[in-house]
Amino acid sequence: MAKIKKRRLKWSASESAQVVGYKLYWSEGGEVNYDSRSVTLGNITEIVLPDGVDAFVPGGGPVVFGVTALDEVGNESDMITLVAPYQFNVP
């Protein structure tokens, strides 16, 4: 059975007292934006993929990630893009 190396994504916590969580976006083979696949996370600043998000199922290509901060009514901050070359395919 093949093994996919896990990747730890980390970001800096928002300094705003209004932040109650974060939203993780991802896109394979293209730019990530607010229409990309996403999952709402709790008030955490680190996640291990692919195991940490049930909705994240890598298709084999390079993946681009984005993170936004959320307030209590669902407003989102500007997106920060994680630019490392994440590859989740088995050779």
mmCIF file of the C-alpha atoms, coordinates in Angstrom:
data_MODEL
# 
_entry.id   MODEL 
# 
loop_
_atom_site.group_PDB 
_atom_site.id 
_atom_site.type_symbol 
_atom_site.label_atom_id 
_atom_site.label_alt_id 
_atom_site.label_comp_id 
_atom_site.label_asym_id 
_atom_site.label_entity_id 
_atom_site.label_seq_id 
_atom_site.pdbx_PDB_ins_code 
_atom_site.Cartn_x 
_atom_site.Cartn_y 
_atom_site.Cartn_z 
_atom_site.occupancy 
_atom_site.B_iso_or_equiv 
_atom_site.pdbx_formal_charge 
_atom_site.auth_seq_id 
_atom_site.auth_comp_id 
_atom_site.auth_asym_id 
_atom_site.auth_atom_id 
_atom_site.pdbx_PDB_model_num 
ATOM 1  C CA . MET A 1 1  ? 0.000   0.000  0.000   1.00 0.00 ? 1  MET A CA 1 
ATOM 2  C CA . ALA A 1 2  ? 1.284   3.450  -0.948  1.00 0.00 ? 2  ALA A CA 1 
ATOM 3  C CA . LYS A 1 3  ? 1.961   6.103  1.653   1.00 0.00 ? 3  LYS A CA 1 
ATOM 4  C CA . ILE A 1 4  ? 1.361   9.825  1.238   1.00 0.00 ? 4  ILE A CA 1 
ATOM 5  C CA . LYS A 1 5  ? 3.621   12.052 3.311   1.00 0.00 ? 5  LYS A CA 1 
ATOM 6  C CA . LYS A 1 6  ? 1.684   14.280 5.682   1.00 0.00 ? 6  LYS A CA 1 
ATOM 7  C CA . ARG A 1 7  ? 2.097   18.046 5.455   1.00 0.00 ? 7  ARG A CA 1 
ATOM 8  C CA . ARG A 1 8  ? 1.758   20.422 8.366   1.00 0.00 ? 8  ARG A CA 1 
ATOM 9  C CA . LEU A 1 9  ? 0.280   23.803 7.469   1.00 0.00 ? 9  LEU A CA 1 
ATOM 10 C CA . LYS A 1 10 ? 0.805   26.633 9.957   1.00 0.00 ? 10 LYS A CA 1 
ATOM 11 C CA . TRP A 1 11 ? -0.176  30.276 9.914   1.00 0.00 ? 11 TRP A CA 1 
ATOM 12 C CA . SER A 1 12 ? 0.059   33.192 12.322  1.00 0.00 ? 12 SER A CA 1 
ATOM 13 C CA . ALA A 1 13 ? -2.938  33.893 14.519  1.00 0.00 ? 13 ALA A CA 1 
ATOM 14 C CA . SER A 1 14 ? -4.913  37.040 13.851  1.00 0.00 ? 14 SER A CA 1 
ATOM 15 C CA . GLU A 1 15 ? -4.426  39.814 16.388  1.00 0.00 ? 15 GLU A CA 1 
ATOM 16 C CA . SER A 1 16 ? -8.124  40.723 16.228  1.00 0.00 ? 16 SER A CA 1 
ATOM 17 C CA . ALA A 1 17 ? -10.248 39.808 19.255  1.00 0.00 ? 17 ALA A CA 1 
ATOM 18 C CA . GLN A 1 18 ? -13.198 39.251 16.872  1.00 0.00 ? 18 GLN A CA 1 
ATOM 19 C CA . VAL A 1 19 ? -11.654 36.168 15.224  1.00 0.00 ? 19 VAL A CA 1 
ATOM 20 C CA . VAL A 1 20 ? -13.389 32.935 16.214  1.00 0.00 ? 20 VAL A CA 1 
ATOM 21 C CA . GLY A 1 21 ? -11.846 30.588 13.638  1.00 0.00 ? 21 GLY A CA 1 
ATOM 22 C CA . TYR A 1 22 ? -10.260 30.153 10.244  1.00 0.00 ? 22 TYR A CA 1 
ATOM 23 C CA . LYS A 1 23 ? -11.267 28.840 6.838   1.00 0.00 ? 23 LYS A CA 1 
ATOM 24 C CA . LEU A 1 24 ? -8.947  26.714 4.705   1.00 0.00 ? 24 LEU A CA 1 
ATOM 25 C CA . TYR A 1 25 ? -9.274  26.865 0.896   1.00 0.00 ? 25 TYR A CA 1 
ATOM 26 C CA . TRP A 1 26 ? -7.503  24.691 -1.668  1.00 0.00 ? 26 TRP A CA 1 
ATOM 27 C CA . SER A 1 27 ? -7.164  24.330 -5.409  1.00 0.00 ? 27 SER A CA 1 
ATOM 28 C CA . GLU A 1 28 ? -5.322  21.796 -7.531  1.00 0.00 ? 28 GLU A CA 1 
ATOM 29 C CA . GLY A 1 29 ? -3.436  23.026 -10.577 1.00 0.00 ? 29 GLY A CA 1 
ATOM 30 C CA . GLY A 1 30 ? -4.572  26.644 -10.367 1.00 0.00 ? 30 GLY A CA 1 
ATOM 31 C CA . GLU A 1 31 ? -5.042  29.706 -8.251  1.00 0.00 ? 31 GLU A CA 1 
ATOM 32 C CA . VAL A 1 32 ? -6.933  29.497 -4.985  1.00 0.00 ? 32 VAL A CA 1 
ATOM 33 C CA . ASN A 1 33 ? -9.798  31.936 -4.384  1.00 0.00 ? 33 ASN A CA 1 
ATOM 34 C CA . TYR A 1 34 ? -13.043 32.324 -2.410  1.00 0.00 ? 34 TYR A CA 1 
ATOM 35 C CA . ASP A 1 35 ? -14.834 29.978 -4.859  1.00 0.00 ? 35 ASP A CA 1 
ATOM 36 C CA . SER A 1 36 ? -12.316 27.153 -4.301  1.00 0.00 ? 36 SER A CA 1 
ATOM 37 C CA . ARG A 1 37 ? -13.102 24.089 -2.195  1.00 0.00 ? 37 ARG A CA 1 
ATOM 38 C CA . SER A 1 38 ? -12.971 24.940 1.491   1.00 0.00 ? 38 SER A CA 1 
ATOM 39 C CA . VAL A 1 39 ? -13.587 23.858 5.061   1.00 0.00 ? 39 VAL A CA 1 
ATOM 40 C CA . THR A 1 40 ? -14.256 25.924 8.177   1.00 0.00 ? 40 THR A CA 1 
ATOM 41 C CA . LEU A 1 41 ? -11.774 25.255 10.963  1.00 0.00 ? 41 LEU A CA 1 
ATOM 42 C CA . GLY A 1 42 ? -11.957 26.104 14.629  1.00 0.00 ? 42 GLY A CA 1 
ATOM 43 C CA . ASN A 1 43 ? -9.720  28.657 16.291  1.00 0.00 ? 43 ASN A CA 1 
ATOM 44 C CA . ILE A 1 44 ? -6.540  26.794 15.358  1.00 0.00 ? 44 ILE A CA 1 
ATOM 45 C CA . THR A 1 45 ? -3.392  27.891 13.537  1.00 0.00 ? 45 THR A CA 1 
ATOM 46 C CA . GLU A 1 46 ? -2.077  24.507 12.420  1.00 0.00 ? 46 GLU A CA 1 
ATOM 47 C CA . ILE A 1 47 ? -3.422  21.474 10.577  1.00 0.00 ? 47 ILE A CA 1 
ATOM 48 C CA . VAL A 1 48 ? -1.952  18.216 9.278   1.00 0.00 ? 48 VAL A CA 1 
ATOM 49 C CA . LEU A 1 49 ? -2.995  17.143 5.790   1.00 0.00 ? 49 LEU A CA 1 
ATOM 50 C CA . PRO A 1 50 ? -4.340  15.020 4.317   1.00 0.00 ? 50 PRO A CA 1 
ATOM 51 C CA . ASP A 1 51 ? -5.704  13.480 7.546   1.00 0.00 ? 51 ASP A CA 1 
ATOM 52 C CA . GLY A 1 52 ? -6.777  16.685 9.311   1.00 0.00 ? 52 GLY A CA 1 
ATOM 53 C CA . VAL A 1 53 ? -9.611  17.580 6.909   1.00 0.00 ? 53 VAL A CA 1 
ATOM 54 C CA . ASP A 1 54 ? -12.090 14.899 5.815   1.00 0.00 ? 54 ASP A CA 1 
ATOM 55 C CA . ALA A 1 55 ? -13.190 16.987 2.801   1.00 0.00 ? 55 ALA A CA 1 
ATOM 56 C CA . PHE A 1 56 ? -9.604  17.260 1.499   1.00 0.00 ? 56 PHE A CA 1 
ATOM 57 C CA . VAL A 1 57 ? -9.069  14.481 -1.024  1.00 0.00 ? 57 VAL A CA 1 
ATOM 58 C CA . PRO A 1 58 ? -5.975  15.188 -3.121  1.00 0.00 ? 58 PRO A CA 1 
ATOM 59 C CA . GLY A 1 59 ? -6.287  14.263 -6.775  1.00 0.00 ? 59 GLY A CA 1 
ATOM 60 C CA . GLY A 1 60 ? -2.576  13.947 -7.502  1.00 0.00 ? 60 GLY A CA 1 
ATOM 61 C CA . GLY A 1 61 ? -1.533  17.385 -8.691  1.00 0.00 ? 61 GLY A CA 1 
ATOM 62 C CA . PRO A 1 62 ? 0.153   20.289 -6.925  1.00 0.00 ? 62 PRO A CA 1 
ATOM 63 C CA . VAL A 1 63 ? -2.137  22.007 -4.417  1.00 0.00 ? 63 VAL A CA 1 
ATOM 64 C CA . VAL A 1 64 ? -2.346  25.719 -3.538  1.00 0.00 ? 64 VAL A CA 1 
ATOM 65 C CA . PHE A 1 65 ? -3.816  26.662 -0.138  1.00 0.00 ? 65 PHE A CA 1 
ATOM 66 C CA . GLY A 1 66 ? -5.398  29.822 1.217   1.00 0.00 ? 66 GLY A CA 1 
ATOM 67 C CA . VAL A 1 67 ? -6.462  30.755 4.754   1.00 0.00 ? 67 VAL A CA 1 
ATOM 68 C CA . THR A 1 68 ? -8.891  33.404 5.977   1.00 0.00 ? 68 THR A CA 1 
ATOM 69 C CA . ALA A 1 69 ? -9.869  34.496 9.479   1.00 0.00 ? 69 ALA A CA 1 
ATOM 70 C CA . LEU A 1 70 ? -13.574 34.377 10.438  1.00 0.00 ? 70 LEU A CA 1 
ATOM 71 C CA . ASP A 1 71 ? -15.516 36.518 12.876  1.00 0.00 ? 71 ASP A CA 1 
ATOM 72 C CA . GLU A 1 72 ? -18.594 35.435 14.833  1.00 0.00 ? 72 GLU A CA 1 
ATOM 73 C CA . VAL A 1 73 ? -21.037 36.361 12.025  1.00 0.00 ? 73 VAL A CA 1 
ATOM 74 C CA . GLY A 1 74 ? -19.045 34.697 9.221   1.00 0.00 ? 74 GLY A CA 1 
ATOM 75 C CA . ASN A 1 75 ? -17.210 37.679 7.757   1.00 0.00 ? 75 ASN A CA 1 
ATOM 76 C CA . GLU A 1 76 ? -13.837 36.726 6.278   1.00 0.00 ? 76 GLU A CA 1 
ATOM 77 C CA . SER A 1 77 ? -10.504 38.489 6.179   1.00 0.00 ? 77 SER A CA 1 
ATOM 78 C CA . ASP A 1 78 ? -8.368  38.843 3.077   1.00 0.00 ? 78 ASP A CA 1 
ATOM 79 C CA . MET A 1 79 ? -6.966  35.482 2.004   1.00 0.00 ? 79 MET A CA 1 
ATOM 80 C CA . ILE A 1 80 ? -3.370  34.564 2.756   1.00 0.00 ? 80 ILE A CA 1 
ATOM 81 C CA . THR A 1 81 ? -1.937  32.101 0.238   1.00 0.00 ? 81 THR A CA 1 
ATOM 82 C CA . LEU A 1 82 ? 0.410   29.323 1.327   1.00 0.00 ? 82 LEU A CA 1 
ATOM 83 C CA . VAL A 1 83 ? 2.933   29.167 -1.473  1.00 0.00 ? 83 VAL A CA 1 
ATOM 84 C CA . ALA A 1 84 ? 4.902   25.999 -0.717  1.00 0.00 ? 84 ALA A CA 1 
ATOM 85 C CA . PRO A 1 85 ? 4.783   23.391 -3.523  1.00 0.00 ? 85 PRO A CA 1 
ATOM 86 C CA . TYR A 1 86 ? 2.496   20.827 -1.916  1.00 0.00 ? 86 TYR A CA 1 
ATOM 87 C CA . GLN A 1 87 ? 2.307   17.554 -3.865  1.00 0.00 ? 87 GLN A CA 1 
ATOM 88 C CA . PHE A 1 88 ? 0.089   14.780 -2.502  1.00 0.00 ? 88 PHE A CA 1 
ATOM 89 C CA . ASN A 1 89 ? 0.493   12.069 -5.124  1.00 0.00 ? 89 ASN A CA 1 
ATOM 90 C CA . VAL A 1 90 ? 2.130   8.692  -4.863  1.00 0.00 ? 90 VAL A CA 1 
ATOM 91 C CA . PRO A 1 91 ? 5.023   8.110  -7.313  1.00 0.00 ? 91 PRO A CA 1 
# 
